[in-house]
Amino acid sequence: MRRAPARRKAPPVVNGPAHEDAPGEQWLNPLPLAPTHERPSWQVFCWGAGDSGQLGMGADVLAVNLAKPRRNQYMETVGAGGAFGGPEAGIESVAAGALHSVFVDEKGTVWTCGTNDNAELGRRTITVTQGHTTIEVDEATSVPFHLPVPVQSLVDEGFRAVKVAAGDCIGVALDSQGQLRAWGTYRTSNGVLGFSPSALKQFKPVSIPALSGVQISSVAAGDNHVLLLTTNGEVHSAGSSEYMQLGRRVLERHLIKGTVPERVVLQSRSRKAVVVGAGADHSFAVDTEGTTWGWGLNGHGQTGTGAVSEARVVPAPLPVQGLSKDELGGATVVQIAGGVQHTLFLTSDGRIYGCGNYVDGQLGHADITGILATRYPDGYIPEPVLVPFPNDDDTVVAVACGTHNSLAITQGGAMYAWGRDTTGQVGTDTEGADVRMPTVVVRRTGGSWSAKAASCGSQHSLALLQRKT
């Protein structure tokens, strides 16, 4: 099964602003656009486990778990020196991989830190001896693994990233023209599968030949697969097909061919998509009619497609139960995030629905031994149900999922978290206990900071906060 500690990726919580169509151009899904450079700039906060350098805060946090969000003072100092695009510039996108992290600054430079066992940092690192110990450092700069370093090859080619996604060992960056760069590798339960038919591990970000001429609007990453949404509404998948998460057939004797992106058909080739999302080993898309489709691993009902079959997988896209436009009263699903065994769906009117495993509190239901357990005695909910939220007048605008934990950001800048808190990754200062209801981490009123974006990894979480003025 997965490497220990269990790896996890999550896509960035906030998909940034989108292009307006230029004269003569017609896109179903707009090209990505860099966020406006807000002032005060967004600052990086980190919490959870830092033992693999994934917090990017230096050696001091390698042996501790941060139970509450803490400002990344190293990145703040680097930014104050102008490295992010000027003395007042900050970070505008984050993605938490399993045991690594990815950041994008206002110049579009991609920074990475953490483990690099499988090229997940998009750059080469080497092991050097310092005194009586060894340490992993960047090959070019000698900066240690626990501090963020720019991915220099992207800088050298002038690639200006506006969106990033991180899986277990895979990384993807998009620019404002819908061009993609990817690096790392994909894994299966048997070990490394490979990055492509020609590369086992890809240390330098590269374009994907199969996507030549294709413009990508957004990307979602699972543990070992990615979903790509094109501007014309097609969904392409790439990576491991071990749990049918690609939504298309890949022959057992040619599993490496799954790493080449191909289209996923939502039951009809004429059906177009406007949203993609991913959990660890399961996948989703929302079509133009507002129907949400799910496929992949479904042992705990995490696809939301109804009763769990004996095979425990959904091999091809099926409609997710209860989330059609009619069933949602005219609303549609606008964002989807998933953990290993659960999924959250965010609707256009700010409601959150969840399905899958509920026993660790990841679905936000406190009474897991009462009515919930009576109705769903197997410990999971196979179709989405409404997540109870404590503040109905502050609508949710973004969600994220870690391995067994969840997070939400509201219109008013509050941040809530819940779920399993083994290493402090929930951020509520409750390490070692499950947080069964959405609990405030950043307050809407009072306090000094407002939440803008966040991402959850296997055992850590990242957020971008803006100082209130």
C-alpha positions as CSV (number, residue, x, y, z in Angstrom):
1,M,0.0,0.0,0.0
2,R,1.1,3.6,0.5
3,R,4.5,4.5,1.8
4,A,4.7,5.4,5.5
5,P,3.9,8.0,6.5
6,A,0.9,8.0,4.2
7,R,1.3,10.4,1.4
8,R,-1.4,12.8,0.5
9,K,-1.9,15.7,-1.9
10,A,-4.5,18.1,-2.2
11,P,-5.2,20.6,-4.8
12,P,-4.9,24.3,-3.9
13,V,-8.1,25.6,-2.3
14,V,-8.5,28.7,-4.4
15,N,-8.5,28.5,-8.2
16,G,-7.4,32.1,-9.0
17,P,-9.2,34.6,-11.1
18,A,-9.9,33.9,-14.8
19,H,-9.2,35.6,-18.0
20,E,-11.9,37.6,-19.8
21,D,-12.3,36.2,-23.3
22,A,-10.2,38.2,-25.8
23,P,-12.0,39.4,-28.9
24,G,-12.7,36.5,-31.2
25,E,-11.8,33.9,-28.6
26,Q,-14.5,31.6,-27.2
27,W,-13.7,29.4,-24.3
28,L,-16.1,27.3,-22.3
29,N,-13.6,27.4,-19.4
30,P,-11.4,30.5,-19.1
31,L,-7.6,30.5,-19.0
32,P,-6.0,30.9,-15.6
33,L,-4.9,34.4,-14.6
34,A,-2.6,35.4,-11.8
35,P,-4.3,36.9,-8.8
36,T,-4.1,40.7,-8.4
37,H,-1.2,41.7,-6.2
38,E,-3.2,42.6,-3.1
39,R,-1.7,44.8,-0.4
40,P,-0.9,43.9,2.3
41,S,0.5,40.9,0.5
42,W,-0.5,37.4,1.5
43,Q,1.8,35.6,4.0
44,V,2.4,31.9,4.4
45,F,1.3,30.2,7.6
46,C,2.1,26.5,8.3
47,W,1.1,23.9,10.8
48,G,1.2,20.1,11.4
49,A,4.3,17.9,11.0
50,G,7.5,19.4,9.7
51,D,9.8,16.3,10.0
52,S,10.3,16.1,6.2
53,G,11.0,19.8,5.8
54,Q,7.5,20.3,4.3
55,L,6.8,23.4,6.4
56,G,9.7,25.3,4.9
57,M,10.5,27.0,8.2
58,G,14.0,25.7,8.9
59,A,15.6,23.1,11.1
60,D,13.8,24.3,14.3
61,V,10.5,22.6,13.3
62,L,11.9,19.3,12.1
63,A,11.4,17.5,15.4
64,V,8.1,19.1,16.4
65,N,4.5,19.3,15.3
66,L,2.9,22.7,15.1
67,A,-0.6,22.4,16.6
68,K,-1.7,25.9,15.4
69,P,-0.8,28.0,12.3
70,R,2.5,29.8,12.6
71,R,3.9,32.4,10.3
72,N,6.7,31.3,8.0
73,Q,9.2,33.9,9.1
74,Y,11.9,32.5,6.7
75,M,9.7,33.2,3.7
76,E,8.6,36.5,5.1
77,T,12.3,37.5,5.4
78,V,13.1,36.3,1.9
79,G,10.1,38.3,0.6
80,A,11.1,41.4,2.4
81,G,14.3,41.3,0.4
82,G,12.4,41.6,-2.9
83,A,12.7,37.9,-4.0
84,F,8.9,37.6,-4.6
85,G,8.7,40.6,-6.9
86,G,9.4,43.6,-4.7
87,P,9.8,44.4,-1.0
88,E,6.0,44.3,-0.5
89,A,5.3,41.2,-2.6
90,G,4.1,37.9,-1.2
91,I,3.0,34.4,-2.1
92,E,-0.1,34.0,-4.1
93,S,-0.6,30.2,-4.4
94,V,0.2,27.2,-2.3
95,A,-0.1,23.4,-2.7
96,A,0.6,20.9,0.0
97,G,1.9,17.6,-1.3
98,A,2.3,14.5,0.9
99,L,5.6,15.4,2.5
100,H,6.5,18.5,0.5
101,S,5.1,21.9,-0.3
102,V,4.9,24.2,-3.4
103,F,4.5,28.0,-3.4
104,V,4.1,30.5,-6.2
105,D,5.2,34.2,-5.7
106,E,4.0,37.3,-7.4
107,K,6.6,36.9,-10.2
108,G,5.2,33.5,-11.0
109,T,8.3,31.8,-9.6
110,V,7.7,28.3,-8.1
111,W,9.3,27.5,-4.8
112,T,9.5,24.0,-3.3
113,C,10.7,22.4,0.0
114,G,10.5,19.0,1.7
115,T,11.3,15.5,0.8
116,N,12.7,14.8,-2.7
117,D,12.8,11.0,-2.8
118,N,10.9,10.9,-6.1
119,A,11.7,14.3,-7.7
120,E,8.7,15.9,-6.2
121,L,10.6,19.2,-5.7
122,G,11.1,19.7,-9.4
123,R,14.8,20.1,-8.9
124,R,17.8,18.0,-7.9
125,T,19.0,17.6,-4.4
126,I,22.2,15.9,-3.1
127,T,23.2,14.5,0.2
128,V,26.2,16.2,1.9
129,T,28.0,15.7,5.2
130,Q,27.8,18.4,7.8
131,G,29.8,17.5,10.9
132,H,28.7,14.1,12.0
133,T,25.4,14.1,10.1
134,T,24.2,14.1,6.5
135,I,21.6,16.5,5.1
136,E,19.8,16.8,1.8
137,V,20.5,20.2,0.0
138,D,19.7,21.8,-3.3
139,E,22.3,20.7,-5.9
140,A,22.7,24.2,-7.3
141,T,22.4,26.5,-4.2
142,S,23.2,24.1,-1.2
143,V,20.1,25.4,0.6
144,P,18.8,22.6,2.8
145,F,15.7,20.6,2.1
146,H,13.7,22.3,4.9
147,L,13.8,25.7,3.3
148,P,12.0,26.8,0.1
149,V,14.1,27.1,-3.1
150,P,13.1,28.4,-6.5
151,V,12.7,25.8,-9.3
152,Q,15.4,27.4,-11.4
153,S,14.7,25.6,-14.6
154,L,11.2,27.2,-14.8
155,V,12.8,30.6,-14.1
156,D,15.3,30.1,-16.8
157,E,12.7,29.4,-19.4
158,G,10.5,32.3,-18.4
159,F,7.6,30.2,-17.2
160,R,5.3,32.3,-15.1
161,A,3.2,30.0,-13.0
162,V,-0.3,31.0,-11.8
163,K,-1.7,27.7,-10.5
164,V,0.0,24.7,-8.9
165,A,-1.2,21.3,-7.8
166,A,0.8,18.7,-5.8
167,G,0.2,15.0,-5.4
168,D,2.2,12.4,-3.5
169,C,5.2,12.8,-5.7
170,I,3.8,14.6,-8.7
171,G,3.7,18.4,-9.3
172,V,1.9,20.4,-12.0
173,A,2.1,24.2,-12.8
174,L,0.0,26.2,-15.2
175,D,0.7,29.6,-16.7
176,S,-1.7,32.2,-17.9
177,Q,-1.8,30.8,-21.4
178,G,-3.0,27.4,-20.2
179,Q,0.4,25.8,-20.7
180,L,1.5,23.1,-18.3
181,R,4.8,21.9,-16.8
182,A,5.0,18.7,-14.7
183,W,7.6,16.9,-12.7
184,G,8.0,14.1,-10.2
185,T,6.6,10.6,-10.6
186,Y,3.6,8.4,-10.0
187,R,3.4,5.4,-7.7
188,T,1.3,2.3,-7.1
189,S,1.0,0.0,-4.2
190,N,4.0,-1.9,-5.7
191,G,6.3,1.1,-5.7
192,V,7.3,3.7,-8.4
193,L,5.3,3.4,-11.6
194,G,7.1,6.2,-13.4
195,F,6.5,9.8,-14.7
196,S,6.1,8.8,-18.3
197,P,6.9,5.9,-20.7
198,S,10.4,7.4,-21.1
199,A,11.2,8.7,-17.6
200,L,11.0,7.0,-14.2
201,K,11.5,10.2,-12.2
202,Q,11.4,13.6,-13.7
203,F,13.5,16.1,-11.7
204,K,13.1,19.0,-14.2
205,P,9.6,20.3,-15.0
206,V,8.7,19.5,-18.6
207,S,5.8,20.0,-21.0
208,I,3.7,17.0,-21.9
209,P,3.8,16.1,-25.7
210,A,0.3,14.6,-25.6
211,L,-1.0,18.0,-24.6
212,S,0.6,19.9,-27.5
213,G,-1.8,22.5,-28.7
214,V,-4.2,22.0,-25.7
215,Q,-4.9,24.8,-23.3
216,I,-5.5,23.9,-19.7
217,S,-8.0,25.8,-17.6
218,S,-7.5,24.1,-14.2
219,V,-5.8,21.0,-12.7
220,A,-6.5,18.8,-9.7
221,A,-4.1,16.2,-8.2
222,G,-4.9,13.1,-6.3
223,D,-2.2,11.0,-4.6
224,N,-0.9,9.5,-7.8
225,H,-3.0,10.9,-10.6
226,V,-3.9,14.3,-12.1
227,L,-7.0,15.6,-13.8
228,L,-6.7,18.4,-16.4
229,L,-9.7,20.5,-17.5
230,T,-9.2,22.1,-20.9
231,T,-10.6,25.4,-22.1
232,N,-13.0,23.5,-24.4
233,G,-14.5,21.4,-21.6
234,E,-12.6,18.1,-22.0
235,V,-11.3,16.2,-19.0
236,H,-7.9,14.5,-19.4
237,S,-6.4,12.1,-16.8
238,A,-2.9,10.8,-16.2
239,G,-1.1,8.7,-13.7
240,S,-1.8,5.5,-11.9
241,S,-4.9,3.5,-12.8
242,E,-4.6,1.1,-9.9
243,Y,-8.0,2.1,-8.4
244,M,-9.7,3.1,-11.7
245,Q,-9.1,6.8,-10.8
246,L,-8.3,7.7,-14.4
247,G,-11.8,6.9,-15.5
248,R,-10.6,5.1,-18.6
249,R,-9.3,1.7,-19.4
250,V,-5.5,1.0,-19.0
251,L,-4.3,-2.5,-19.8
252,E,-2.7,-4.2,-16.8
253,R,0.4,-5.1,-18.9
254,H,0.8,-1.5,-20.0
255,L,0.2,0.5,-16.8
256,I,2.9,3.0,-17.7
257,K,0.7,4.2,-20.6
258,G,-1.7,5.6,-18.0
259,T,0.9,8.4,-17.4
260,V,0.1,9.8,-20.8
261,P,-2.9,12.1,-20.6
262,E,-6.0,10.9,-22.4
263,R,-9.6,12.1,-22.4
264,V,-12.1,10.9,-19.9
265,V,-15.6,10.5,-21.4
266,L,-18.5,11.5,-19.1
267,Q,-20.7,8.8,-20.7
268,S,-21.1,10.9,-23.8
269,R,-18.3,12.5,-25.9
270,S,-20.5,15.5,-26.4
271,R,-20.7,16.2,-22.7
272,K,-18.4,19.0,-21.5
273,A,-17.0,19.8,-18.0
274,V,-16.5,23.0,-16.1
275,V,-15.0,21.7,-12.8
276,V,-12.6,18.9,-11.9
277,G,-11.6,17.7,-8.5
278,A,-9.7,14.8,-6.9
279,G,-9.3,12.8,-3.8
280,A,-6.5,10.4,-3.0
281,D,-7.6,7.7,-5.5
282,H,-10.9,9.0,-6.7
283,S,-11.9,11.7,-9.3
284,F,-14.7,14.1,-10.2
285,A,-16.0,16.4,-12.9
286,V,-19.0,18.7,-13.1
287,D,-20.6,19.1,-16.5
288,T,-22.3,22.1,-18.1
289,E,-25.7,20.9,-17.0
290,G,-24.6,20.9,-13.4
291,T,-24.4,17.1,-13.0
292,T,-21.4,16.0,-10.9
293,W,-19.7,12.8,-11.9
294,G,-17.5,10.5,-9.8
295,W,-15.2,7.5,-10.3
296,G,-12.3,5.6,-8.8
297,L,-11.8,4.0,-5.4
298,N,-15.1,3.7,-3.6
299,G,-14.5,1.4,-0.6
300,H,-15.9,4.0,1.8
301,G,-18.4,5.6,-0.5
302,Q,-16.0,8.5,-1.3
303,T,-17.2,8.9,-4.9
304,G,-20.7,9.7,-3.7
305,T,-22.3,7.5,-6.4
306,G,-24.4,5.4,-4.1
307,A,-24.1,1.9,-2.7
308,V,-20.6,0.5,-2.5
309,S,-20.1,-2.5,-4.9
310,E,-18.3,-5.7,-4.1
311,A,-15.4,-4.4,-6.4
312,R,-15.2,-1.3,-4.3
313,V,-14.3,0.8,-7.3
314,V,-16.3,2.9,-9.8
315,P,-14.4,2.2,-13.1
316,A,-16.1,4.9,-15.2
317,P,-17.9,8.2,-14.4
318,L,-21.2,7.8,-12.7
319,P,-23.5,10.6,-11.5
320,V,-23.0,11.7,-7.9
321,Q,-26.2,11.3,-5.9
322,G,-28.2,14.3,-4.8
323,L,-26.0,17.0,-6.4
324,S,-27.8,17.8,-9.6
325,K,-28.8,21.4,-10.3
326,D,-32.5,20.6,-9.6
327,E,-31.7,18.8,-6.4
328,L,-29.6,21.7,-5.2
329,G,-32.3,24.2,-6.0
330,G,-30.6,25.8,-8.9
331,A,-27.1,25.8,-7.3
332,T,-24.2,23.8,-8.8
333,V,-21.0,22.3,-7.4
334,V,-18.1,24.7,-8.0
335,Q,-15.3,23.0,-6.1
336,I,-14.4,19.4,-5.0
337,A,-11.7,18.2,-2.7
338,G,-11.0,14.8,-1.3
339,G,-8.9,12.9,1.2
340,V,-8.1,9.2,1.3
341,Q,-11.7,8.1,2.2
342,H,-13.8,11.2,2.1
343,T,-14.9,14.0,-0.2
344,L,-16.2,17.6,0.1
345,F,-18.4,19.3,-2.5
346,L,-18.8,23.1,-2.4
347,T,-21.8,24.6,-4.0
348,S,-22.3,28.0,-5.7
349,D,-24.4,29.2,-2.8
350,G,-21.8,28.4,-0.2
351,R,-23.0,25.0,1.2
352,I,-20.7,22.1,1.8
353,Y,-21.8,18.5,1.2
354,G,-19.6,15.5,2.2
355,C,-19.5,11.7,1.7
356,G,-17.3,8.8,2.6
357,N,-15.7,7.9,5.9
358,Y,-17.0,9.9,8.9
359,V,-15.5,8.1,11.9
360,D,-12.6,10.6,12.3
361,G,-14.8,13.6,12.1
362,Q,-13.7,14.5,8.5
363,L,-17.3,15.1,7.4
364,G,-18.0,17.5,10.2
365,H,-20.8,15.6,12.0
366,A,-20.4,15.5,15.7
367,D,-22.9,12.7,16.5
368,I,-21.1,9.8,15.0
369,T,-22.4,7.3,17.5
370,G,-26.1,8.4,17.4
371,I,-28.4,8.9,14.5
372,L,-25.6,8.9,12.0
373,A,-24.3,5.6,13.1
374,T,-27.8,4.1,13.1
375,R,-28.4,5.2,9.5
376,Y,-24.9,4.4,8.3
377,P,-23.5,1.6,10.6
378,D,-20.5,0.8,8.4
379,G,-18.8,4.1,9.2
380,Y,-19.3,5.8,5.9
381,I,-21.9,7.7,4.0
382,P,-22.2,6.6,0.3
383,E,-23.9,9.7,-0.9
384,P,-23.3,13.4,-0.1
385,V,-25.0,14.9,2.9
386,L,-24.9,18.5,4.1
387,V,-22.1,19.4,6.4
388,P,-23.4,21.4,9.4
389,F,-21.7,24.8,9.6
390,P,-21.7,27.1,12.6
391,N,-22.2,30.4,10.7
392,D,-24.7,30.5,8.0
393,D,-24.3,34.2,7.3
394,D,-20.7,33.9,6.2
395,T,-20.8,31.7,3.1
396,V,-18.0,29.2,2.4
397,V,-15.9,30.1,-0.7
398,A,-13.2,27.3,-0.7
399,V,-12.6,23.9,0.7
400,A,-9.5,21.6,1.1
401,C,-9.0,18.0,2.3
402,G,-6.0,16.3,3.9
403,T,-5.7,12.6,4.5
404,H,-8.5,12.4,7.1
405,N,-9.1,16.1,7.8
406,S,-11.0,19.0,6.2
407,L,-10.8,22.8,5.9
408,A,-13.0,25.6,4.7
409,I,-12.5,29.4,4.1
410,T,-15.4,31.8,4.2
411,Q,-16.2,35.0,2.3
412,G,-15.5,37.0,5.4
413,G,-11.9,35.5,5.7
414,A,-12.6,33.0,8.5
415,M,-11.0,29.6,8.3
416,Y,-12.5,26.4,9.9
417,A,-11.0,23.0,10.2
418,W,-12.1,19.5,11.4
419,G,-11.1,15.8,11.2
420,R,-8.3,13.6,12.5
421,D,-5.6,15.7,14.2
422,T,-2.7,13.2,14.7
423,T,0.1,15.7,14.0
424,G,-1.5,19.1,14.5
425,Q,-2.6,19.3,10.9
426,V,-6.1,20.5,11.8
427,G,-4.7,23.6,13.4
428,T,-7.1,23.8,16.4
429,D,-4.4,23.0,19.0
430,T,-6.0,19.6,19.7
431,E,-3.2,17.3,18.5
432,G,-4.0,13.6,19.1
433,A,-7.8,14.1,19.2
434,D,-10.4,14.1,16.5
435,V,-12.2,17.4,15.8
436,R,-15.7,16.4,14.8
437,M,-17.2,19.7,13.9
438,P,-16.0,22.7,11.8
439,T,-14.0,24.7,14.4
440,V,-12.6,28.2,14.0
441,V,-8.9,28.5,13.2
442,V,-9.0,32.1,11.9
443,R,-11.8,34.3,13.1
444,R,-13.9,36.5,10.9
445,T,-14.1,39.2,13.4
446,G,-11.3,40.2,15.7
447,G,-7.8,38.9,15.3
448,S,-5.2,40.3,12.9
449,W,-5.5,38.1,9.9
450,S,-7.9,37.1,7.2
451,A,-7.7,33.8,5.4
452,K,-7.4,33.8,1.6
453,A,-6.3,30.3,0.5
454,A,-5.2,27.0,1.9
455,S,-4.1,23.5,1.1
456,C,-3.8,20.3,3.1
457,G,-1.1,17.6,2.7
458,S,-0.6,14.2,4.4
459,Q,0.3,15.5,7.8
460,H,0.6,19.3,7.3
461,S,-1.4,22.2,6.2
462,L,-0.6,25.6,4.5
463,A,-2.6,28.8,4.4
464,L,-2.2,32.3,2.9
465,L,-3.4,34.9,5.3
466,Q,-3.6,38.7,4.8
467,R,-3.1,41.1,7.6
468,K,-6.3,43.1,8.4
469,T,-6.0,46.9,7.9
